[in-house]
């Protein structure tokens, strides 16, 4: 399924980009060859007939600019520029460096010219009012296939980003898999696995309770719940490698792999530290207000992710029909439905409001200090505890650590092709303008469930890109405020869901899995449930 999704991302991105460029070209969106009326304000007296360069200010009235480009320009355009007059050739050329106040369409044209902030064109002086003022026109450099150029740049940038991510993982992978190797040889992983055996037996019935994969999966889930992303990924990749040892078909995902990734993509985090930190940095009066709402959204995502993985695995298992499975497992099925109904009933009766109020009354500074302390001490304590336990059990800790670290290096390098492929597809999909079309299509359905149109970009980008969703969340909160309804909603989206496509590309790439079965479907269903759960609880408490 991932193959079809990957192709769809590429085809949609390139197709929409090409269509957009053809339409823009036919409508002459960038006004190639056309003259815009402007006023030139000279810093020094203008000398007609002399070849010279002048520092000028180009001024265009808002109504003239709006009519020329077909845009809504609310204020007069004024921009510093350099005007070069060549009296012998009879040509005038202007040059300006764009900045944050430059109209967006000029910034776009400058970028398409091959330089990110330089804009050039030809200038005409039609009438000289005085030695410091002249009326005239400017004709900007020609632009064609602007969106396709964005797609090209995005593909190259994301390919570089993918390699940088993988290289950055090498050190982290080496560290944590070295620590895990010590804990494994000391028997600590088996102890951890036995302590949560009832839960893992339900989630992963095909995995022996004393298998090393159990310990790695537990450590991964625990790290995710505590918001320790740097530790979670190495544990997860190690778990996939160990699960693949039990796999008869090395290119096909097992039920345990799909369920494990469904839990990961659900993003169950008790402390969404990243979102809280961004809210605090943006001046929120209560940055921790999203803890309760995020837990509710992530709980919905986790419940639906696990349930859908368990149900979908029956469809993909040719030896078992869905009817037979339903008859054999009707008790489990009814219990699962009962749990989902119970969560909804608790929300309706207001118990979640009481849960939320507990966090609302906590002093933000105290809670921030708690989060900082946990984040700072958790990793050193894990390292110290694991190594000390290994030393007590007479494990050769250094040799074991080095052995595990070598595995971490190999895994980190192995995922590069998969990461490049997925991130490039996502980059093309975004740069091609597909996200804008989806926002328009989903605007009406979103309004029916109480989701503001402004929050749609966050819901769409979150499964695709971690850094992208961070940027979108920050931008939305900068516009509407971190403590506004929309600000709280997008923060809850961030804490309730995970970057599904990235997780699948990295985790399956680590073990060369090409047939992902129902993992993507379960992950996307979990994301959808997390979004809907977030909308529900935020509407309930703040709507």
C-alpha positions as CSV (number, residue, x, y, z in Angstrom):
1,X,0.0,0.0,0.0
2,X,2.9,2.3,0.8
3,X,4.0,2.0,-2.9
4,X,0.7,3.4,-4.1
5,X,0.7,6.2,-1.6
6,X,4.3,7.1,-2.5
7,X,3.4,7.3,-6.2
8,X,0.2,9.2,-5.5
9,X,2.2,11.8,-3.5
10,X,4.6,12.3,-6.5
11,X,1.9,12.3,-9.2
12,X,-0.4,14.6,-7.4
13,X,2.4,17.0,-6.5
14,X,3.8,17.2,-10.0
15,X,0.4,17.1,-11.7
16,X,-1.0,20.0,-9.6
17,X,2.2,22.0,-10.0
18,X,2.2,21.7,-13.8
19,X,-1.5,22.5,-14.0
20,X,-1.0,25.6,-11.8
21,X,1.9,26.8,-14.0
22,X,-0.1,26.3,-17.2
23,X,-3.0,28.3,-15.8
24,X,-0.7,31.0,-14.4
25,X,1.1,31.3,-17.7
26,X,-2.2,31.6,-19.7
27,X,-3.4,34.3,-17.3
28,X,0.0,36.0,-17.2
29,X,-0.1,36.0,-13.4
30,X,3.3,37.5,-13.0
31,X,2.6,40.2,-15.8
32,X,5.6,39.2,-17.9
33,X,6.5,42.0,-20.3
34,X,3.9,44.4,-18.8
35,X,4.7,47.8,-17.3
36,X,3.7,48.9,-13.8
37,X,3.3,52.6,-13.2
38,X,5.5,53.9,-10.4
39,X,7.0,57.1,-9.0
40,X,10.8,57.4,-8.6
41,X,12.0,59.4,-5.6
42,X,15.8,60.1,-5.9
43,X,18.1,60.5,-2.9
44,X,20.3,62.9,-4.9
45,X,19.4,65.2,-7.9
46,X,18.8,63.4,-11.2
47,X,21.0,64.5,-14.0
48,X,19.4,63.8,-17.4
49,X,21.7,62.5,-20.2
50,X,24.3,61.2,-17.7
51,X,25.2,57.5,-17.2
52,X,25.0,57.0,-13.5
53,X,23.6,54.9,-10.7
54,X,21.1,56.4,-8.2
55,X,19.6,55.3,-4.9
56,X,15.9,55.6,-5.3
57,X,12.6,54.7,-3.7
58,X,10.1,53.1,-6.0
59,X,6.5,54.0,-5.0
60,X,3.3,52.5,-6.3
61,X,-0.2,53.3,-5.1
62,X,-2.1,50.4,-3.5
63,X,-5.0,50.6,-6.1
64,X,-2.6,50.6,-9.0
65,X,-0.7,47.6,-7.6
66,X,-3.9,45.7,-6.8
67,X,-5.3,46.3,-10.3
68,X,-2.1,45.3,-12.0
69,X,-1.6,42.0,-10.3
70,X,-5.3,41.2,-9.5
71,X,-4.5,41.2,-5.7
72,X,-5.7,43.0,-2.6
73,X,-2.9,45.3,-1.7
74,X,-4.0,47.4,1.4
75,X,-1.2,49.9,1.5
76,X,1.1,51.8,-0.8
77,X,4.1,49.9,-2.0
78,X,7.4,51.7,-1.2
79,X,10.7,50.0,-1.8
80,X,14.4,51.1,-1.8
81,X,16.2,50.3,-5.0
82,X,19.2,51.2,-7.2
83,X,18.5,52.7,-10.6
84,X,21.3,52.5,-13.2
85,X,21.0,54.8,-16.2
86,X,23.0,54.1,-19.4
87,X,22.5,57.2,-21.6
88,X,24.6,55.7,-24.4
89,X,22.5,52.6,-24.8
90,X,19.4,54.3,-23.8
91,X,18.5,51.7,-21.2
92,X,17.6,51.9,-17.5
93,X,17.9,49.0,-15.1
94,X,16.6,48.8,-11.5
95,X,17.8,46.5,-8.8
96,X,16.3,45.9,-5.4
97,X,16.8,43.5,-2.5
98,X,13.5,42.0,-1.1
99,X,12.7,41.9,2.6
100,X,9.8,41.0,4.8
101,X,7.9,44.1,3.8
102,X,8.2,43.4,0.0
103,X,4.9,42.3,-1.6
104,X,4.7,38.5,-1.7
105,X,4.4,38.3,-5.5
106,X,7.7,40.3,-5.9
107,X,9.4,37.9,-3.4
108,X,8.2,35.0,-5.5
109,X,9.5,36.6,-8.7
110,X,12.9,37.3,-7.1
111,X,13.1,33.7,-5.9
112,X,12.3,32.4,-9.4
113,X,15.1,34.5,-10.9
114,X,17.6,32.2,-9.3
115,X,18.4,34.4,-6.3
116,X,16.3,34.3,-3.2
117,X,16.2,38.1,-2.5
118,X,17.4,40.0,-5.6
119,X,14.8,41.5,-8.0
120,X,15.8,43.2,-11.3
121,X,14.0,44.6,-14.3
122,X,13.9,47.5,-16.8
123,X,12.9,51.0,-15.9
124,X,11.5,53.9,-17.9
125,X,11.4,57.6,-16.8
126,X,8.4,59.1,-18.6
127,X,8.3,62.5,-17.0
128,X,10.7,64.4,-14.7
129,X,8.7,66.5,-12.2
130,X,11.8,67.9,-10.5
131,X,15.4,66.8,-9.9
132,X,14.2,64.5,-7.1
133,X,10.9,63.1,-8.5
134,X,10.0,61.3,-11.7
135,X,7.0,59.4,-13.1
136,X,7.7,56.2,-15.0
137,X,7.2,52.4,-15.2
138,X,9.1,49.2,-14.3
139,X,9.0,45.9,-16.1
140,X,10.1,43.0,-14.0
141,X,12.1,40.0,-15.1
142,X,10.1,37.2,-16.8
143,X,8.9,34.3,-14.8
144,X,7.7,30.9,-16.0
145,X,6.9,27.5,-14.4
146,X,7.3,29.0,-10.9
147,X,5.5,26.2,-9.1
148,X,7.5,23.5,-10.9
149,X,10.7,25.3,-9.8
150,X,9.4,25.1,-6.3
151,X,8.9,21.4,-6.7
152,X,12.4,20.9,-8.0
153,X,13.9,22.9,-5.1
154,X,11.7,21.0,-2.6
155,X,12.9,17.6,-4.0
156,X,16.5,18.6,-3.6
157,X,16.1,20.2,-0.2
158,X,14.1,17.2,1.2
159,X,16.7,14.8,-0.1
160,X,19.4,16.6,1.7
161,X,17.2,16.8,4.8
162,X,16.7,13.1,4.7
163,X,20.4,12.4,4.7
164,X,21.0,14.9,7.4
165,X,18.4,13.2,9.6
166,X,19.9,9.8,9.0
167,X,23.4,11.1,9.8
168,X,22.1,12.7,12.9
169,X,20.6,9.4,14.0
170,X,23.9,7.6,13.8
171,X,25.3,8.9,17.1
172,X,21.9,8.5,18.9
173,X,21.4,5.0,17.5
174,X,24.9,4.0,18.5
175,X,24.4,5.3,22.0
176,X,21.1,3.8,22.8
177,X,21.6,0.4,21.1
178,X,24.9,0.1,23.0
179,X,23.0,0.7,26.2
180,X,20.3,-1.7,25.2
181,X,22.9,-4.4,24.4
182,X,24.2,-4.1,28.0
183,X,20.7,-4.3,29.5
184,X,19.9,-7.3,27.3
185,X,22.9,-9.3,28.3
186,X,22.3,-8.4,31.9
187,X,18.8,-9.8,31.7
188,X,17.1,-6.4,32.5
189,X,15.1,-6.3,29.3
190,X,13.5,-9.7,30.2
191,X,12.6,-8.3,33.6
192,X,10.9,-5.3,32.1
193,X,9.1,-7.4,29.5
194,X,7.7,-9.7,32.3
195,X,6.4,-6.8,34.3
196,X,3.9,-5.8,31.6
197,X,3.2,-9.2,30.2
198,X,-0.6,-9.0,30.4
199,X,-0.7,-5.9,28.1
200,X,2.0,-7.2,25.6
201,X,0.3,-10.6,25.4
202,X,-2.9,-8.9,24.1
203,X,-1.1,-6.5,21.8
204,X,1.5,-8.9,20.4
205,X,0.3,-12.5,20.8
206,X,2.6,-13.8,18.2
207,X,5.8,-12.6,20.0
208,X,7.2,-14.8,22.8
209,X,7.0,-13.0,26.1
210,X,10.7,-13.4,26.8
211,X,11.8,-12.3,23.3
212,X,14.2,-9.3,23.2
213,X,11.7,-7.5,20.9
214,X,9.3,-7.2,23.9
215,X,11.8,-5.2,25.9
216,X,12.7,-2.9,23.0
217,X,9.0,-2.2,22.2
218,X,8.2,-1.4,25.9
219,X,11.2,0.9,26.1
220,X,10.1,2.6,22.8
221,X,6.5,3.1,24.0
222,X,7.7,4.3,27.4
223,X,10.1,6.8,25.9
224,X,7.3,8.2,23.6
225,X,4.9,8.6,26.5
226,X,7.5,10.6,28.4
227,X,8.2,12.7,25.4
228,X,11.8,11.4,25.0
229,X,11.8,11.3,21.2
230,X,15.6,10.9,20.9
231,X,15.5,7.7,22.9
232,X,12.3,6.4,21.4
233,X,13.5,6.1,17.8
234,X,16.5,3.9,18.5
235,X,14.4,1.6,20.7
236,X,11.8,1.4,18.0
237,X,14.3,0.6,15.2
238,X,15.9,-2.1,17.4
239,X,12.4,-3.5,18.1
240,X,11.7,-3.8,14.4
241,X,15.0,-5.5,13.8
242,X,14.2,-8.1,16.5
243,X,10.6,-8.6,15.3
244,X,12.0,-9.3,11.8
245,X,13.9,-12.3,13.3
246,X,10.5,-13.9,13.9
247,X,9.3,-13.0,10.4
248,X,9.0,-15.9,7.9
249,X,8.6,-13.4,5.0
250,X,11.3,-10.9,5.3
251,X,9.8,-8.4,2.9
252,X,6.3,-8.4,4.4
253,X,5.2,-6.8,7.7
254,X,4.0,-9.1,10.4
255,X,0.9,-8.5,12.6
256,X,3.1,-7.5,15.5
257,X,5.0,-4.9,13.4
258,X,1.7,-3.3,12.2
259,X,0.3,-3.2,15.7
260,X,3.6,-1.8,17.0
261,X,3.6,1.0,14.4
262,X,-0.1,1.7,15.0
263,X,0.8,2.4,18.6
264,X,3.7,4.6,17.5
265,X,1.7,6.6,15.0
266,X,-1.0,7.2,17.6
267,X,1.5,9.3,19.4
268,X,0.4,8.6,23.0
269,X,2.4,11.2,25.0
270,X,1.7,12.1,28.6
271,X,3.7,15.3,28.3
272,X,3.7,17.0,24.9
273,X,6.9,18.9,25.8
274,X,7.5,20.4,22.3
275,X,4.1,22.0,22.0
276,X,4.3,23.2,25.6
277,X,7.7,24.8,25.0
278,X,6.5,26.6,21.8
279,X,3.4,27.9,23.6
280,X,5.5,29.2,26.5
281,X,7.9,30.8,24.1
282,X,5.0,32.6,22.4
283,X,3.8,34.1,25.7
284,X,1.0,31.8,26.6
285,X,-0.4,32.5,30.1
286,X,-1.0,28.8,30.6
287,X,1.2,26.7,28.2
288,X,0.4,23.5,30.0
289,X,-3.3,23.8,29.4
290,X,-3.1,21.4,26.5
291,X,-1.9,18.4,28.6
292,X,-5.4,17.2,29.4
293,X,-6.8,17.8,25.8
294,X,-3.7,16.1,24.2
295,X,-4.1,13.0,26.4
296,X,-7.7,12.7,25.4
297,X,-6.9,13.1,21.7
298,X,-4.0,10.7,21.9
299,X,-6.1,8.2,23.8
300,X,-8.7,8.2,21.0
301,X,-5.9,7.8,18.5
302,X,-4.3,4.9,20.4
303,X,-7.6,3.1,20.9
304,X,-8.6,3.4,17.2
305,X,-5.1,2.6,16.0
306,X,-4.9,-0.7,18.0
307,X,-8.5,-1.6,17.2
308,X,-8.1,-1.0,13.5
309,X,-4.8,-2.9,13.4
310,X,-6.4,-5.9,15.1
311,X,-9.4,-5.8,12.8
312,X,-7.5,-5.1,9.5
313,X,-5.0,-7.9,10.2
314,X,-7.9,-10.3,9.7
315,X,-8.7,-8.9,6.3
316,X,-5.1,-9.3,5.2
317,X,-4.8,-12.8,6.5
318,X,-5.9,-15.1,3.7
319,X,-6.3,-18.1,6.0
320,X,-9.0,-16.3,8.1
321,X,-12.2,-14.8,6.9
322,X,-13.6,-11.8,8.6
323,X,-16.9,-13.6,9.5
324,X,-15.0,-16.5,11.1
325,X,-12.8,-14.1,13.1
326,X,-15.8,-12.1,14.3
327,X,-17.4,-15.3,15.5
328,X,-14.3,-16.5,17.3
329,X,-13.4,-13.1,18.7
330,X,-16.8,-11.5,19.3
331,X,-16.2,-11.1,23.1
332,X,-13.0,-9.1,22.4
333,X,-14.8,-7.1,19.7
334,X,-17.6,-6.2,22.0
335,X,-15.2,-5.3,24.8
336,X,-13.3,-3.0,22.5
337,X,-16.5,-1.3,21.4
338,X,-17.5,-1.0,25.0
339,X,-14.2,0.7,25.8
340,X,-14.7,3.2,23.0
341,X,-18.2,3.9,24.0
342,X,-17.1,4.3,27.6
343,X,-14.5,7.0,26.7
344,X,-17.2,8.9,24.8
345,X,-19.7,8.6,27.7
346,X,-17.0,9.8,30.2
347,X,-16.4,12.8,28.0
348,X,-20.1,13.6,27.7
349,X,-20.7,13.4,31.5
350,X,-18.0,15.9,32.1
351,X,-15.4,13.7,33.9
352,X,-12.9,14.9,31.4
353,X,-13.6,18.4,32.4
354,X,-12.7,17.6,36.0
355,X,-9.5,15.9,34.7
356,X,-8.7,19.0,32.7
357,X,-9.3,21.3,35.6
358,X,-6.5,19.6,37.6
359,X,-4.0,20.8,35.0
360,X,-5.6,24.2,34.8
361,X,-5.0,24.9,38.4
362,X,-1.3,24.0,38.3
363,X,1.1,26.9,38.4
364,X,2.6,27.1,34.9
365,X,6.1,27.9,36.1
366,X,6.0,25.0,38.6
367,X,4.9,22.6,35.9
368,X,7.4,24.0,33.4
369,X,10.1,23.3,36.0
370,X,8.8,19.7,36.5
371,X,8.9,19.1,32.7
372,X,12.4,20.5,32.5
373,X,13.6,18.4,35.4
374,X,12.1,15.2,34.0
375,X,13.5,15.8,30.5
376,X,16.9,16.6,31.9
377,X,17.3,13.7,34.3
378,X,15.4,10.9,32.6
379,X,18.0,10.0,30.0
380,X,21.1,10.2,32.3
381,X,19.2,8.1,34.9
382,X,18.3,5.5,32.3
383,X,21.9,5.3,31.1
384,X,23.3,5.1,34.7
385,X,20.7,2.5,35.8
386,X,21.2,0.2,32.8
387,X,25.0,0.3,32.9
388,X,25.1,-0.1,36.7
389,X,22.8,-3.1,36.6
390,X,25.0,-4.6,33.8
391,X,28.1,-4.1,35.9
392,X,26.5,-5.7,39.0
393,X,25.5,-8.7,36.8
394,X,29.2,-9.0,35.7
395,X,28.5,-8.0,32.1
396,X,31.5,-6.6,30.2
397,X,29.8,-3.3,29.8
398,X,32.2,-1.6,27.5
399,X,32.6,-4.5,25.1
400,X,28.8,-5.0,25.1
401,X,28.2,-1.3,24.5
402,X,30.5,-1.2,21.5
403,X,28.9,-4.3,20.1
404,X,25.4,-2.7,20.3
405,X,26.7,0.6,19.0
406,X,28.0,-1.1,15.8
407,X,24.4,-2.3,15.2
408,X,23.1,1.3,15.6
409,X,25.5,2.6,12.9
410,X,24.4,-0.1,10.5
411,X,20.7,0.6,11.0
412,X,21.0,4.3,10.7
413,X,22.8,4.0,7.3
414,X,20.3,1.4,6.1
415,X,17.3,3.7,6.4
416,X,18.7,6.5,4.2
417,X,17.2,5.3,0.8
418,X,13.8,4.9,2.4
419,X,13.9,8.2,4.2
420,X,15.0,10.0,1.0
421,X,12.2,8.4,-1.0
422,X,9.5,9.3,1.4
423,X,10.6,12.8,2.3
424,X,11.2,13.8,-1.3
425,X,7.6,12.6,-2.2
426,X,6.3,14.7,0.8
427,X,8.3,17.7,-0.3
428,X,6.9,17.5,-3.9
429,X,3.4,17.0,-2.6
430,X,3.6,20.1,-0.4
431,X,5.4,22.3,-3.0
432,X,3.1,21.3,-5.8
433,X,0.2,23.1,-4.1
434,X,-1.9,20.0,-3.3
435,X,-2.3,21.1,0.4
436,X,-4.1,24.2,-0.7
437,X,-6.6,22.2,-2.8
438,X,-7.2,19.8,0.1
439,X,-7.8,22.7,2.4
440,X,-10.5,24.1,0.1
441,X,-12.1,20.6,-0.3
442,X,-12.2,19.9,3.4
443,X,-13.4,23.4,4.5
444,X,-17.1,22.5,4.5
445,X,-16.8,19.0,6.1
446,X,-14.5,20.5,8.8
447,X,-17.1,23.2,9.6
448,X,-19.6,20.5,10.3
449,X,-17.6,19.0,13.1
450,X,-16.6,22.4,14.5
451,X,-13.1,22.6,13.1
452,X,-12.1,26.1,12.0
453,X,-10.8,26.4,8.5
454,X,-7.6,27.9,9.9
455,X,-6.8,24.6,11.7
456,X,-7.0,22.5,8.6
457,X,-3.4,23.0,7.4
458,X,-2.2,21.6,10.8
459,X,-4.4,18.5,10.6
460,X,-3.2,17.8,7.0
461,X,0.5,18.4,7.6
462,X,0.9,16.6,10.9
463,X,1.0,13.0,9.4
464,X,3.5,14.1,6.8
465,X,6.1,16.2,8.5
466,X,7.3,16.8,12.0
467,X,9.2,20.0,11.3
468,X,6.5,21.1,8.9
469,X,3.7,20.7,11.5
470,X,5.9,22.5,14.0
471,X,6.2,25.5,11.6
472,X,2.5,25.5,10.8
473,X,1.5,25.3,14.5
474,X,3.8,28.2,15.3
475,X,2.5,30.3,12.4
476,X,-1.1,29.7,13.4
477,X,-0.5,30.6,17.0
478,X,1.4,33.7,16.0
479,X,-1.6,34.9,14.1
480,X,-4.4,33.9,16.5
481,X,-2.6,33.7,19.8
482,X,-1.5,30.6,21.7
483,X,-4.4,30.9,24.2
484,X,-7.1,31.4,21.6
485,X,-9.4,28.6,20.7
486,X,-7.5,27.9,17.5
487,X,-4.2,28.1,19.2
488,X,-5.2,25.5,21.8
489,X,-6.7,23.3,19.1
490,X,-3.6,23.1,16.9
491,X,-1.4,22.6,19.9
492,X,-3.7,19.7,20.8
493,X,-3.4,18.3,17.3
494,X,0.4,18.3,17.7
495,X,0.2,16.4,21.0
496,X,-2.5,14.0,19.9
497,X,-1.0,12.6,16.6
498,X,2.3,11.6,15.1
499,X,4.2,11.9,11.7
500,X,2.8,8.6,10.3
501,X,4.6,8.6,6.9
502,X,8.0,9.4,8.5
503,X,7.6,6.7,11.1
504,X,6.6,4.1,8.6
505,X,9.4,5.0,6.2
506,X,12.1,4.9,8.9
507,X,10.9,1.8,10.8
508,X,10.1,-0.4,7.8
509,X,13.2,0.9,6.0
510,X,15.4,-0.3,8.9
511,X,14.4,-4.0,8.1
512,X,13.8,-3.7,4.3
513,X,10.1,-4.2,4.6
514,X,8.4,-3.4,1.2
515,X,4.9,-4.9,1.8
516,X,3.5,-2.9,4.7
517,X,0.0,-4.5,4.6
518,X,-2.4,-2.6,6.8
519,X,0.1,-0.5,8.8
520,X,-0.5,2.7,6.9
521,X,-4.3,2.4,7.0
522,X,-4.2,1.8,10.8
523,X,-1.8,4.7,11.3
524,X,-4.0,7.1,9.3
525,X,-7.1,6.0,11.1
526,X,-5.3,6.7,14.4
527,X,-4.4,10.1,13.1
528,X,-8.0,10.8,12.1
529,X,-9.3,9.6,15.5
530,X,-6.7,11.8,17.2
531,X,-7.8,14.9,15.2
532,X,-11.5,14.2,15.9
533,X,-10.9,13.5,19.5
534,X,-8.9,16.8,19.8
535,X,-11.7,18.8,18.1
536,X,-14.3,17.2,20.4
537,X,-12.5,17.8,23.7
538,X,-11.4,21.3,22.8
539,X,-14.9,22.2,21.7
540,X,-16.3,20.7,24.9
541,X,-13.9,22.8,27.1
542,X,-13.3,25.9,25.1
543,X,-15.9,26.1,22.4
